[in-house]
Amino acid sequence: MIANTISLKENLEEIVPHVDETFPYLVYYEDLRQYRGGYVPWHWHEEVELFTVLQGKMKLSTNRGEYIVSAGEGVFLNSNTMHMYEPVPGYEAIITGEVFLADILSGGVHSVFHQKYLAPVLENEALDTLILHPSSPLHRQMIAHLRASQDAADLGDYGYELTVRNHLSEVWLQIAKNAPEPTAEQKRRGDAGSERIKKMMLYIREHYGEKISLSDIASSAGISDRECLRCFQNNLSTTPFTYLLRYRCRIAADRLKHSADPVTEIAYSCGFSGPSYFGKIFRQEMGCSPSEYRKK
């Protein structure tokens, strides 16, 4: 599957288009430049995701931090992890990966496979992301298994499902053996912050073109302004205002690329106070002026 868009529910959960619901697994190929605004927006999904960077360099952001991933490296994203990714300025970013429900490895929640190997990883608050570096012999083997499983899925020969599951099981075994232990704070925090941030991000998506205050964003999740600031910092390592400006810039970039609307009209409709301020923020975020971006 060649991907250039994702479908999201109101809570930012991605609707993953599995070809066969009896085998909930999807292999994909993405050129991040083809997405709206040139990036994949914040989202999450129940499925586990494993991918490798084929070309260029990308920035992966999760609610734990930011990672620069280069060609040849791989990434494990745990179930229900909030994330987004985009090319590093000056680089293309082409990736190939797999998205699947962990059940295809276990056969059911009552099996020894689920209880002994899957659940400890899926429920580990300290393990939302793992970067695989080819300089590590173990990681190099894991990346090789990922590519082999993707090749088997692409060919679709008889028995490919078993081949895919075998390769992914080898990768999962190493993740489970080397998973970090969650701290007491990570266990205590649980999912509360994640649910709040999803509500506030959804509010910004729906109201980015309006005048939005910190209190407006906080109220959408039923929390105080102070807790709103803390929630954005803990989950996205940024502030609500910075996230809002960045989201407005991405929407504006898409309109610059796909419409002939005047720059001034785009600035106001995306929530900026005027074209001058829009130009300043857009240059900071995209590395060029709105007019230059449109010409490119």
N, C-alpha and C positions, 0 to 999 in steps of 0.2 A: 504493500500500500504506500503510495506517495502522498504525504500529508502536507497541506498548506493552510489548514484551519482546524479548529477544535470546537465542539459543541458543548456548552456549559449549562447546567441547571442553575436555578436561582441562587443556590448555596455555593456556587463556583465548582461543583463537582463535574468533572468531565464525563460526557456520555461516550464511552469507548465503543466503537462499532465492531464488535466481534463478528467475524464471518460465520462462526459455528458456535452456538451457545452451549453445545455439549462439550466443546473444547475451547473455553474462553481464553484465547491466546491471539495476539495480533502482532505481526512483524511490520515495521514501517521504515520509511526512508524520508528524511526531511532536509530541505534547504531552508534555513531559518529566514533568509531574505524574502521568501515567498509568502510569509505570514503577514497579516495586517500589522502595519507599523514596523515590520522587520523583526518581530520578536514573538515568543509564545507567552501569553499572559499568565498571571497567577491562576492556578487551579490545583485540584487534587483529584484523586480517584482511589477507589478501593483496591484496584489492581496494583501489583508490584511492577516496577519499570526497570529495565536494564538496557543501557545503550552504550555505544562507542562513537567517538568522534572520528569521522573518516577524513575530514579536511578542515583546516582552519583552526579557529580557537573560539570558545564560547564562555559566557559567564552564566553559571547556574546559581540561582538564589533560592534558598529554602527558609523556613522559619527558624532555622538554626544558624544560618550564615551564608556567605557567598564563596563560590569556588570558581577558579579559572581552570577550564578543562581543554587540553590541547589534542591535536590529531594523534591518534594511537592510544589515547587513554579511554577508560570506561567508567561508567557510573551505575551504582545501585541506588534506587530510590524506593524506600519502604512504602508499604500500603498507607494511604491517607496522609501522605506528606504534602503540605502546601509547597508549591514550587513554580518557578518561571525560568525561562532561559532566553538568551539573546546572544548575537555575535559580539565578540570584543571589537571595538572600533578599529577599522583598518583591516579586518580579517573576514573572510567568509566563514560560514559554519555549517557543515553538512554532517548529519548524524544518521545512524541507523540503529534501531533498537527493537525491543520486545516489551509488550504490556500484557500481563496475564494475571488471572486470579490464582492465588497460591494453592487453591484446592486441586489444581491439576497435578501437583506434586505429591499431595497427601492422600487423596481419595476420600477424605471426609474428616470432620473434626474429632471423631472418636478413635481415629487410627493412631498408632504409635508414631507415625511419621509427623502427623500434625502436632501431637502433644509434646514430643521430644525435640523436634527440629524446627517446625514452622512457627508455632505459637511463641517460643522464646524470642524469635526474631521479630515477628509481626507486632508483638506487644512491648518491645524494647524501646522505652522513651529516649534512650541515648543513641539510637541507631535510626536516623531518618535518611542518612546519606553515607555512601562509601565511594570514594574515588579510587579507581583501579589504575595503578601506574605500571606500565610495561617494564620499568627498570627492576621491579620486584618479580622474581621467578614465579611465586605463587600467583600474583596478579596476572602475570603473562599467561599462565595456564588458564585462569578464569576467563580472560578476554578471548582466548582461543576457543573455549567452550561456547562462549556467546556467539562468536562468528559461525561456529559449526551448527549451532541450533538454528540460527537465522538462515543459513544456506539450506538446511534440511527443509525448513518451512517454505522457503521460496520455491524449491523444487517440487514439493508436495507429493513425493513418491509414496507408494504404499508403505504404511508404517511410520510415516514421518512424525506423527504425534508421539510415538514411543521414543524416537531419536531425539526430538526436542526435549521431552521430559527428562531423558537420561542426561543430556548436557546441562540442563538447568539444575538438575539435582546435584551434579558435581559442583556447580557454582554455589548453590545454596549451602551445601555441606561446609564449605570453607567459610562462608559468611557466618554460619551458626557457630562454628568452632572458635572463631576469632572475634565475636561480637563483644563490645564493651559492656560492662555492668552499668546500669542506670544509677545515678546518684539519688539520694533521698529527695532532693529538691525536684529533680526531673519526675520522679514518681508522684510527688505531691501535686505538681502543676497539672499533670494529666491533660485532658482535652479542653479544659475551660478556656484557656487563652486562644486555642485554635478556633473554637466555635465563635468567640467574640470577634476575632480578626476577620473571619469569613463574612460576618454580618456587616462589619464596617467597610470592608472592601466592596461588598455588593452595593452598599449605599452610595459609595463614591462612583461606582460604575453607572448607577441610575441617575445621579445628580451632578455629574462633573461639569455640566454646562451652566450650573447655577452658582450663586454666591453661597459658599459653604463655610461654616465656622467649625472650630474644634468641638464646640458643644453639640452641633448638629451630628457630627460623626460619632461622638461618644454616645449620644442619646439613641442612635440606631441600634446599639448593642446593650442599652440599659445600664451604662456605667458612667463614672465621673470623668471629667476632663483629664485628671491626673492618671486614672487607671487606663484611659485611652492612650495616652502618651507611653505609658509603661508597656501596654499590650503591643503597640506597634514596634517599640524598641526590642522587646523580648522575642517577637515572632518574625519581624521583617528587618530588624536592625536599621530602622529609619524612623522618621516622624510622619504623622498623618499628613502634614502639609507638603512634605517632600514627595510622599507617595502620590498625593493628589496632583501636584504639578507634573510629575512624571507621567501619570496616566493621561492628563490633558495633552501633553506633548505627543504621546503615542497616537492618540486619536487624531490630533492635528496632522501628524505625519502621514497618516493613512489618507486623509482628505486631500492633502497636498499632492499625493501620488495618484489618487484615483478620481479627482474632480478638477474642474476648472474654476472653482469658487475663489473669489479674491482673498488674499492673505488676511486682510482686515476682517472680512466676514468670518473666516475660519477662527481667527483669534477670539472674537467675541462669543461665537457659538460654542467654543470649547472652554469658556469660563474665564478667559483672561481679561484684565481690565482695559487693555488697549493693545494696538499692534507693536508699540515700542517695547512694552514689558514682555509681550509674547516673543518678540524677536530675541530679547536677552535670554530668557529662560530656554527657548528652543535651541539656541546656540550652545548653551551650557550642556544641555542634554544630548543633542544630536551631533554637535561638532561643526555645525554650519548654520547659516541663516535659513529661514523658511524658503526664500526665493532660490537659494543655492540648492537646497534639498529637492525642490520641485524640478529644477533643471537636470539634476543627476538622475 
